Amino acid sequence: MWLVVKQDVWDSKAIRNPRDLRGKRMDGTSPGSEGWFLARHVMTLGALQPSDLTFTTRFSNPADWLLAMRNNVTDVQAAFEPTVTQLEAQHLGHRWM
């Protein structure tokens, strides 16, 4: 499981550590999933509450993750392989954590 930062957000250096998530849009896939746990853990590391950013659990499958990144709906997406490699190959996202 990885957190993937949208490529243009990564290139602008807007997100480099957990505190940088403030004000950003992050999707943690399904509630209770590994992605949800990782996303919530990273928010804790940054001393952030869900209200400090737009945290959703709307995108629960690889097709949704690709579309969310492509359509600029999320800045950070929890995802697993092989989708992470596809996001990088299409220059949509950067593997972060």
N, C-alpha and C positions, 0 to 999 in steps of 0.2 A: 504494500500500500504506500502510495506517495501523495504528497500535496504538490500539485502542478500549478505554477504561476503562469498566467497568460503571457505570451512571449513579449508583446510590446510593453507590458508592465514591468517585466524582468529587465528588458533592455533599457528602460528609463531609470532603473535602479530604485523604483518606488517601494519594492519589497525585497528586503535582505534579511530581516530578523522578525521574530514574532510581533514585536511592538509596531512594526510597519503595517500590520493588518488593520489598524484603527481606520475606520471610514471606508474600508474596502468591502468587496462582495466575495464571500466564500461559501462554497457548497460542500457539505459533509456527507453526501449520499444519504442512505437510509438511516433513520435514528437507530442507535445501538450497534451499527455496523463498525467494522474496523476503521473505515474512513471517517465516520462520525467521531469515534474515539480519538483518532489522531488529530483531527481538526480541533476538537475541544481541548486536547492536551496542549497543542501549540498555542491556543488562546490563553490557557492558564500560564504558560511560560512567558507570554507577553503581558501578563496581568490584565487581560481583557475580558470583558463580559460580552455575551452575545449582542447586547444593546450598543456596544462600541463599534460594531461593524454590521453589515447585512449578512447574517448567517442563515442559510437555508438548507433544507434537506429535500429539495425538489427533484434533483437529478440522480436517478438510482441505477442507471445502466450505461454501458459504454457509448451507445449511440447518443444518449442525452448529453454525456460529458463532452463529446466531440462538438455537438451542436451548440452547447452553452459557451464553449470557448470560441468557436467560430463566429457566433452571433453576438459576442461581447456582452454576455449576460452575467458572467462571473469573472472575477479577477484571479481566484484560486479555487481549484477543483480537487477534491480527493478522488484518486483513481488508482487502479491497479493494472498490472501488465496483462496483456500486451497493449492496452490502450495508451499507457504513458509513452511507450515507444512511438505509437502512431501520432500522438499529439506533437512529439518532438520532430518526427519526420515531416509532418505537415507544417512545421514552424508555427504551431498554434500555442505551444506551451513549453515551459522549462521545468524540468524535474528539480524540485526544491528540497523537500524533506520527506 
